[in-house]
Amino acid sequence: MKIGRRDFDLGAHTYIMGILNVTPDSFSDGGRYQKTDYALFQVEKMLDEGMDILDIGGESTRPGYTFVPEEEEIRRVVPVIEAVKSRFDVPVSLDTYKSGVAKAGLSAGADLINDIWGLKYDPEMALVIGQAGVPCVLMHNRERAEYQDFLKDVLGDLEESVRIASRAGIARDKIILDPGIGFGKTYEQNLLMIHKLEILKELGFPVLLAASRKSVVGLTLDLPVAERVEGTLVTTVFGVLKGCAFVRVHDVKENLRAVKMAEALMFHGGYYG
């Protein structure tokens, strides 16, 4: 898969997507990178640590988050995207579910759209992505954690997102799926989803796992956000073992080390038989 100017060999390695929240209220690093200079410093740090893709978000989607109008979200993300693209050679993902923000971000240089509603929130989003010809991440989400058959329903919901993408002209080789850890799921469902990540590969698309510092880690270990690195590393190793193409994380250095160790054991330790 080509994202920006970089080719990703999705069958051979799990790549690191680094998180940059330019919001005042993100659950993990709210307010820390609102100023462009601070944001660029963090991008340089993550690149030095081995980040493969940068994911920029202008609206927190933590539980109980405050909705941000398109104009404000654009004001937050566009200057950062422009600054990053002018200074660094890194593919940039824009984390948004609003078509107007996506359009502005793509014009500013974004290479991928990461939609937490899997194209189901804004009916124009799929068309914007399709016309731009860029890859996208389609995440599983529901307003309520109500299911008849949890795993089967998750697959069905993601298949619906893929159908929306197809109708809008988004090529299959430009789609990445995200199981939506922490979104529309109970604690137990989040654990089960991570445990059964391999079922997503049945749909035939690369998978992105985004569990970094989330409540499933905090509730399991009874730890605050700042102390969830080790728990996150375990989810990352699970992602590697289950064949995820990407992991979206806050702590690049630590997670890359976990990926390298897991891959060494898998490929050189006879994991594949």
N, C-alpha and C positions, 0 to 999 in steps of 0.2 A: 504494500500500500504506500502511495506517495502522499505525504502530508507536507505542504509547503514545498521546499526544495529537497526534502530528505526522503529517501526510500527506507521503509521499515520491512524487515524480513519477519513476518508475524509468526512463522512456524518455528523459528529457531531461538527466540529470546523473548523475555518479558521486559518491556521498556518502562521507564520511569516518567510519569507525568507529574510535574511539580506544581503545587497549588500557590497561587498568588491572589489573595483576596484584597481588593481595593474598596473595602467597605468599612463603616464604623462599627458594625455589630456582628461580624462573623463569630461563630461559636468558638473558634480556635485562636484567631489572631486579629480580632476586630480592631480596626483603627490603626494598626501598626504600619500598614503600607499605603495609606491614603495619599501621601505626598509622593510625587513621581520620583524624586531623588531616592527616597527610602525604598520604593518599589524596585528601582533599577539596581540598587545595592543588593537586594534580596535575590533578584534574578541572576546577577553575576555570581553570587554565592552558590545558588543551586546549580548553575552551569558548571562551576568549578567542582562541585560534588558529583556530577555525572547525570544531571537531568537531560532527558531526551525531548520532552515537549513541555511547554509552559501553558498552564490553564489559568486564565485570568477571569475573575468574577467580580461583578459590580453590585450584586445583591446577595445578602446572606439568605440561605434557604434552611437555616437551622429551625428546629421546632419553635413556633411562635414568632417567626420573623416578621419584619415590617415590610409590606409591599413597597417597592420603589418604582415611581413612574418612569416611563421610557426615557424621557429627557434627562432625568437625573442619572439614570444608569449609564446613558451615553456619555454624559459629562464625566463620569468617573472612569470609564474604561478606555475611551478613544485616545486620550492623551498618553495613557500608559502603553497601549498597543503601538501607537506611532513611535514612542520613544524606544520601546524594546526592539522593534523591527529596524530602527535606524542604527542601533548600537550592537545588536547581537544577531548571530546567525542561528536562530532557533525557531522551530515551528511553534506557532501560537494558537492555542485553543481559546475560544471565547465561551464562557459558561453563561448561557442565557436561554430563556424560553420565550423571549419576545422578538418578533420578526423585525421591528424597527431597530432594536439594539443590534441584532445580528447583521442587518444591512449596513449600519454605520460601522460596526466592527470589521466587517469584511472589507469595506472601503478603506479602513485605516490599516489593513494589512493582515487581519486574522486569517489563519489557514484552515481552521476547523471549527465547527459549531457543536457545543456540548449542551444538549437540551434535556433538562431534568424531567420534562413531561413527555418525552418521546414523540414530539410533533403533535401532541393532542391538546395543548393549551391554546396555541395561536394558529388558526387555520392558514395563515400566510407563511408560517415558518418553513414548511417543506418546500414551498415554491421559491423562497429566497435562497435556500441551500441548493436546490436543484438548478436554478438559473446560474448560481455562482460556480457550480461544478466542484464544490469542495467536499471533503469528507465530513461526517457527522457522528456524534455519539448519541445513541437513542437509549435513554434510561427508562427503566421500569418504575412506574409510580401509580399510586391510587390515592384518592382523597381519604379513604378509610381502609383499615386493614381487615377487610371482609372478603372471604374467599370460600368457594365451594370445595375446591381441591387446590391447595396453595401452589404447588410447583407447576401443575398443569395450567392453572390460571395465569401464572407469571409468564409462561411460554406463550400462551394465547394472547396476552396483552402485548408482548413484544412483537409477535407476528403481526398484530394489527398496526403497530408503529411502522414495521417494515412495509406493509401494504400502502400506508399513507406515503411513505418515502418513494416507493415505486411509482405510484400514480403521479407524483410531482417530478418525476424524471431523475431521481437520485439513483445512481448506479449501485448495484449490489456490492461492488468492490470498494465503495466509499462509505460503507456502513459499519459501525462498531456498536456492540450492544453492552449495556451496563445493567446489572441486576438490581440496582437501586437500593443498596444497603442503607438502612435508616430512613427510607421513604415508603410510607404506606404499608408498614410491616410492624408486627410486634417484635419484642426482643427474641422470643423463641423462633419466629419466622426468619429473622435476620441470621441467627445462628444456622438454621437449616439451609438457608439460601447459600451461605458461604460453604457449608459442608457439601452441598450438591451443585456447586458451580459448573461441573462438567456437563450438566444437562443443557446448558445454554449453547454448547457447541453443536448440539443436534440441529440448531437453526442454521448453521453454516456460516456464521460471522465471527470475526475476532471479538474477544470479550475484554472489557475494562472493569477492573475491580476498584471500587472507591470506598474503602472502609476506614481510612486513616483517622485516628483519634475519635471515632464516632461513638455514639452511646452504647452500641453493642459491646465495645471494648470497655467502656467505663462501667457499665452495669455488671459485666462479668467479673472485673477485677476490683470494683468499688473504688475507682480512682478518678480524680479530676482530669480535665482535658490535658493539662500540661504534663501529666504522668502516664500517658497512654502509648508511649513509643514502643515499649516491648510487646504490648498486646497487638499493636498495629503490625509489628514485624511478623508475628505469627500468622495474621491474616494474609500478609504478603507472600509468605512461604506457601500457604495454602493456595493462593492464586497461581503461583508458579507451578505447583504440583498438579493443579487442575487445568493447566494449559492457557491461562489468561495471557493475552498479548500485552496488556498494559496494567499498571497499578498507579492510581492517583493518590499522591501522598504529600504530607507536609514536610517530612524529614527525609530529604533525598539521600544523604550520605548513608544513613543507617539502613534504609530500605534497599538501596543498591547493593550494599554488602550482603544483606539477607538473600536477595535475588541471586547474586553470584554464587553464594554457598549452596543454595538449593539447586541451582542449575548444574553445578559441579557434581553434586551427589547424584542428580538424575541422569546426566549424560555420560558421566565417567564411572558411576557406581553401579551401572547396570539396571537403573530404574525401569528402562523401557524393554528390558529382556533381551 
